[in-house]
Amino acid sequence: MGQILAIDYGKARCGIAVTDDMQIIASGLETVENRSLMDFLKKYFGENKVDEVVIGLPIDLKGNVSEVETDILKFIEEFKKEFSDIAVHRLDERFTSKMASFFISQSGKNKKKRQEKGLIDKVSATIILQNFLEQRLR
């Protein structure tokens, strides 16, 4: 059994989270600039067995898809060409950034660390992945 990797795809950078090999625990891995994402994934997949990828679906409170979805769809198309054997799932990511900010604020990190955008992206990806794992148990 391989890992599941989650991507919180943003306008400038992506938060990345992965499970352990037993697909039980979600952990933040990295924050990667969008332009470097495919290279990062090629390297990571070369060193680790990844069975599935979960990509956040950016929906607002009214149920509308965010404008970054166009970029995400282009990325998914490119991803499927490069990694055709890895399943891609989408998961509603509403509130993950707010939840990530809250969890970080409760963690005891100093103000500068709490405001670090990359940390929020990585924690958001972890929340997306944890939500995906929980939905599988239902």
Secondary structure, DSSP 8 states (H G I E B T S, - for coil): --EEEEEEE-SSEEEEEEE-TTS--EEEEEEEEGGGHHHHHHHHHHHS-EEEEEEEE-B-TTS-B-TTHHHHHHHHHHHHHH-TTSEEEEEE-TTHHHHHHHHHHHTT--HHHHT-HHHHHHHHHHHHHHHHHHHHH-
